[in-house]
Amino acid sequence: MLRVLMFLVPLALSVYAFIDCISTKEEDIRHMPKPLWAILVLVFPLVGSISWLLAGKKRRPAAEGWSGVRDRGRRQWVAPDDNPDFLKSLGEDKKSPDEDEDGTHRDKP
């Protein structure tokens, strides 16, 4: 069993690192070009995979919203009872499609 794990763990790590490398955007890659990272992971599976995971990709905090750091310009979901636009819309009278501009009902053809 241990022999199998000694083969499968590095293989799984290499596959994960390679897929992560090729699916990462160019602007998120550090230190070397993307093709060079992919070749490094393929040629030196264990060392290349570990180096990719440690130094190759810009990492973001796992829970950005909970850390107190928020992206500026990124819209976050707000509950309806905390949304001022939604609360204002509750007070407005909604016209039905059958009403004219003066509020009288139109006859349907």
PAVO-589745 format. One line per 10 residues: their letters; for each residue z, x, y of C-alpha. Coordinates in nm, 2 decimals, decimal comma. Example, Ala and Ser with C-alpha at 12.3 -4.5 7.8 and 13.67 -1.06 7.14 Angstrom:
AS) 0,78:1,23:-0,45 | 0,71:1,37:-0,11
REM end
This chain:
MLRVLMFLVP) 0,00:0,00:0,00 | 0,09:0,28:0,24 | -0,25:0,45:0,17 | -0,43:0,13:0,26 | -0,23:0,10:0,59 | -0,30:0,46:0,68 | -0,67:0,37:0,67 | -0,67:0,02:0,81 | -0,44:0,07:1,11 | -0,66:0,35:1,27
LALSVYAFID) -0,98:0,15:1,18 | -0,84:-0,17:1,35 | -0,73:0,03:1,65 | -1,08:0,19:1,68 | -1,25:-0,15:1,65 | -1,02:-0,30:1,91 | -1,07:-0,01:2,15 | -1,45:-0,01:2,11 | -1,48:-0,38:2,17 | -1,24:-0,36:2,46
CISTKEEDIR) -1,44:-0,07:2,61 | -1,78:-0,24:2,58 | -1,65:-0,57:2,72 | -1,47:-0,42:3,02 | -1,64:-0,45:3,36 | -1,77:-0,12:3,51 | -1,54:-0,14:3,81 | -1,23:-0,16:3,58 | -1,31:0,17:3,40 | -1,14:0,49:3,51
HMPKPLWAIL) -1,21:0,86:3,48 | -1,55:0,85:3,29 | -1,85:0,63:3,26 | -1,85:0,34:3,02 | -2,10:0,49:2,77 | -1,90:0,81:2,75 | -1,58:0,62:2,67 | -1,77:0,42:2,40 | -1,90:0,74:2,24 | -1,55:0,90:2,26
VLVFPLVGSI) -1,40:0,61:2,08 | -1,67:0,62:1,81 | -1,68:0,99:1,75 | -1,30:1,05:1,76 | -1,16:0,72:1,64 | -0,79:0,79:1,67 | -0,78:1,02:1,97 | -1,05:0,83:2,15 | -0,89:0,49:2,09 | -0,55:0,60:2,21
SWLLAGKKRR) -0,70:0,77:2,52 | -0,90:0,46:2,60 | -0,60:0,24:2,58 | -0,38:0,48:2,79 | -0,62:0,61:3,05 | -0,96:0,44:3,03 | -0,90:0,10:3,18 | -0,73:-0,03:3,49 | -0,44:-0,24:3,36 | -0,30:-0,54:3,54
PAAEGWSGVR) 0,05:-0,68:3,50 | 0,08:-0,92:3,22 | 0,24:-1,20:3,43 | 0,10:-1,16:3,78 | 0,22:-1,50:3,89 | 0,58:-1,44:3,78 | 0,62:-1,09:3,92 | 0,61:-1,21:4,28 | 0,28:-1,04:4,34 | 0,00:-1,28:4,41
DRGRRQWVAP) -0,37:-1,22:4,47 | -0,47:-1,31:4,82 | -0,75:-1,55:4,83 | -0,68:-1,67:4,47 | -0,61:-2,04:4,46 | -0,32:-2,14:4,25 | -0,26:-2,48:4,10 | -0,01:-2,69:4,29 | 0,16:-3,00:4,15 | 0,04:-3,33:4,31
DDNPDFLKSL) 0,39:-3,40:4,46 | 0,38:-3,06:4,63 | 0,03:-3,08:4,76 | 0,02:-3,20:5,12 | -0,35:-3,31:5,10 | -0,28:-3,53:4,80 | 0,03:-3,68:4,97 | -0,17:-3,76:5,28 | -0,44:-3,93:5,07 | -0,18:-4,17:4,93
GEDKKSPDED) -0,12:-4,32:5,27 | -0,49:-4,38:5,35 | -0,64:-4,72:5,26 | -0,92:-4,67:5,02 | -1,22:-4,89:5,07 | -1,39:-5,04:4,77 | -1,77:-4,99:4,74 | -1,82:-5,36:4,82 | -1,67:-5,34:5,17 | -1,86:-5,29:5,49
EDGTHRDKP) -1,75:-5,05:5,76 | -1,56:-5,33:5,93 | -1,37:-5,41:5,61 | -1,55:-5,73:5,52 | -1,68:-5,79:5,17 | -2,06:-5,78:5,11 | -2,22:-6,03:4,89 | -2,36:-5,89:4,57 | -2,73:-5,95:4,51
REM end
